Amino acid sequence: MRIDFLGLEAFVAIAERGSFNRAAAHLNLSQTALSHRMKKLEDDLGVRLLTRTTRQVTLTPAGLELLPKAQGVMAELTSSFVALRDRGRQRLERIAIGCLPTIAVAYLPAVLAAFRRVHPQVGVRVYDNSATEIAEHVQAGRAEFGLTIVAANRWDLEIRPLLKEPFMLVCPDGHALAREAAVNWSALEGVPLVRIAPHTGNRVLIDDALGSRRENLDWRYEVQHVATAVSMVRAGIGLTIVPRLALGTVDPAGVTALSLRNPGVTRTLGIVSKHGIPPSPPAAALLELIVTQLRESARAAADS
């Protein structure tokens, strides 16, 4: 048989309060509606649960037998609903995303400031990690989406490409190459270079684009972060190659960024998310702010 939860709720409310009037007020019902619920429950069960007089309401033997069981069922349901509601509210009040460190440093603060003006009660956890780590966070459900380097081999994630950005050569202002409009990769042969560790994902893109020509380059130094590499360039230790948007994270004083050609190397930035799981409304709002900011910044960098 189908369980009449509304009828059980009415029965428990009347039994606990000893009055149709008080029970109706508690459930925000009219006494007529409450009476209809009780009658339907009793008709479905085929027994009387309550005896009602002008003065009081008493439980029948069947009602006395049912009451503790009905109270347990209603208490368990109430507890489950409260827990689910609280969990849903908590999820909306704190969202988590993944973002490449260079993007997070240069562009995310302004985006989060705009987001806070619209969603002041929503906290944001940012996993500012490498491309590989971001994909793992999204796949595991720790992050609702990730802004990262798009990799064709991530068949387990939904990918939304946003834009392509070129890699740039960074050299000291006084370097001979700083006067060029663009630099061929062949001009870097024999020049000490600072490369960034492979976990960032940029190194694989450069190596694949250069092919065997990468063996002719003198990758003499290796660091973990773009800011470190640019600082070494400023000190005259070597030159480095970084994505154009990453230049927004470093002090430009004393260095010059130049286009590279033959070949031109680019990376595609995009959004990765889990298949079939749309972002929560706050996360979707934050995502659109990020997309807008990133595209505007990319256009400004291309025009400069």
N, C-alpha and C positions, 0 to 999 in steps of 0.2 A: 504494500500500500504506500501511497505518497504521504510523507510526513508533513503535517500542517504546522509549520514553524510559527506562523502568525497566531494560530490558535493556542499553541503552547506558550507563546509569549504572553498572550492575554490571560491564560490560566494562571501562570506563575505570578503575574502582576497582581491579580485579584487575590490569590491565596496569600501572598506576602503582605498585602495591605489590608485585607479583610473588608474591602469595600470596592464596589464597582465605580463609585465616584472618584475615589483616590487613584484607582488603577487607570481609569480613563484619562485623568489629568496627567499621570506619569507617562502614558504612552501617546499623549497629545491626540486623543481620539474622543469622539462623542460617545456618550454612554450607549447610544443606539448601535454605533459601529462596534463597540466592544461586545455588546450582547450578541450581535450577529456572529462575531468571531467565536465566542464561546459556544453558541448553539451549533455552529458548523463543526467544531471540534467534537462535541458530544455526539452529534449525529454520525460523524465518521467512525467514532469509537463504538457507538452503540450502547454507551453507559452514561449515567449522570455523574458528573465530577463535583458539582456544587449544588448546595441547597440555599436558595436565596429567599429571605423574608424581608418584610419592610424594615426590620431592625438590624439584621446581620446576615452575613454570608458564612456558611460552614461547608466543610469538605465532606463528601460522601466517603465510604470505605475505598471506593475506586480512586477517588481524588487523593486520599491520604497515601495510597500506594504509588500513584503516579508522581506526586509532587517532588520527592527528592530526586527522582530520575530526571524529571523535566528541568529542575533547577540545575542539575549537573550538566545537562546538555546545553542549556542556555548560557551557563557560565563559561563553558568551554568554547562555544561559538563566539561569545563576546570577547573573550581573551584572544582568540585567533584573529578576529577582525581588528582589534586594537593593535595587535602586533604587526599585522600586514599594513595597516594605515600608517603606523609609526615608521615602518621600514620604508614605505613609499615616500613619506615626507622627508626622511633622512636622505634618501637617494636624490630627491629634488634639491635638498639644501646643500649637498656636496656632490660635485661632479669631478671626474678625473679624466685628463687627456694626456696624450703623449706629444712631445714637440722636440724637434732637433735643437740642441743647445744654442746654435748660432741664431736661429729664428727666435727662440725663446728670449734671448738676451736683447736682441735688437728691436723686436716688434711686438712681443707679447705684452709687455707692461702697458702700452697705450691701449691695446685691445681690452685688457682686463679692466682698465680704468673706465672705459666706455661701457663695458659689460656690467660693472658694479653700479653704475648710475641707473640702469634698468632693472637689475636683479640684485639689490643690495644684500639680500639674505642668503644668497647662494655662494658657498665657498668653492674654491677650485683647487684641486691637486694637480700639479704639473709634473709629469715624468719627463724631465729634460735629459733624455738619454740618446744613445746612438740609434741608427735606423733599425738595427737588429733587435735591440732591446724594446723599442717602441712597438714593433710588430708582435713581440712576445707579450707585452702588456695588453695590447688590444685583443689578441687571440685568447688570452687567459681571462678576459673580462675585467681586468683591473682598470683599463682606460676605455672610455666610450668611443674615442676615435684618436687617431694619431696624425700629426702633420710631419711628413717624413719624405725621404727619397723613395720614389716609386720603383719597385723591383718587379720585373716581369715574372719572377719565379715564386711570388707570393700568391699562389693559387688558392690558399686557404683564407684569404682576406678579400673584401670588396675594396676596389681601388678607384679613386676619383682623381685623375690627373688635373692639376691646376695650371702649372706654368713651367716653362723651361728657363733655366738661367745658365749663363756661361761661366766657365772657370776663368779666373784672371791671374795674371802674373803680378806679383808685388815685389818691387825693388826699391832701394834707397833713392831719394830724390837726386843724388849726385851720380848715380850709376849711368854708364854709357847707354844702356837700353831705355832709360827713363825718357829720353828725347824722342823715342819712336812712337808712331801712332798705333802700331800693333807689332807683335813680336812672333816670329816663326819659332816653333819648338826646336828647330835645328840650331837656332842661335843660343840655345841653353846648354848645348853639349860642352862638357868640361867646366861648367859653372857650378859651384857648390849650391846645392838646393836643400831646402828644409821641407820634409814631407810630414804629413799628419798621419797618425797611426791608422792601421787598416780598419779598425772597428767602426770608424765613422761612415764607411761606405763610399766616401769620395775617392779613396785611393784605388778601389777596384774599377771605378768608372774611368779614371785617368789611364790606368794600366791597360784596360781593354781598348780604349780609343787609340793609344799609341802603338799597341802591338809590340813588335820586336824592337821598335825604336826606343822603347823605355830603357833598354839595356845600355844605351849610349848616354844616359843622363846620370849625373853624379848626385845621387840622393845621399848626401853625407850626414845629414842630421834628421832625427825623427822626434816629434813631440806629440802631445795628446790633444792640444787645443789650438785653435786659430790664433787667439791672442798671443800665445807663446811664440808661434811661428812668425807673426808680424813683428813682435819685439826683437826677435833675432835678426830679421831683415833690417830693422831700423839701426841695429848695432853693427851692421855690415858683415855679419857672419855668413849670410847666404841669401838666396832668393826663395820665394815660396809661391805656391799656386793654391788659390782658395776660390770658393764659389762667390759670385758677385754680391749676393745678399749678405754673405758673412762679413763683408767689409763694414757693414753697419754696426758691428760689434766692437770695432777696434778704433783706436786713436789714429786718425789719418796723418798726423804730423810726421814729417820726415820720410814718408814713403809715397810711392806712386803706383797706381794700379793700371795695368795695360791689358788690352785684348790679346788673346793668343789665337794663332791661326796655323793652318796646315799641320794638324787638323784643329778645327774649333771643337772644343770639348764642352758638353753641357750636361746638366743633371735635371731630371724632372722631379719637381716637388708635387706632392698630392696628399690626399686624405685617405687613410686606410681605416676600415671599420670591419666589424664582424658581419658575415653574411646573414641577412634576414633580421638583424636587430637594429632598428632605427634608434637614433639618439633621443634622449629625453628632451622635452621642450627647452629647458635651459641650455643643455649641451648643443642643441640645434641652433639656438640663438647665438651662442658663443662661436660656433663653427662659421656661421655666416659673417660675423665680424672679422674673424681671422682671415677668411677668404678675401673679403673686401680690402682689408689692410695690406695683405700680402701682394695682391695684384696691383694696388696703387703704388706700393713701394717698388715693385719690379718695374713698373712703367717709369717711375721717377729715376730709378737707377739707370735704365736704358737711355733716358734722355740726357743724363748728366755727362 
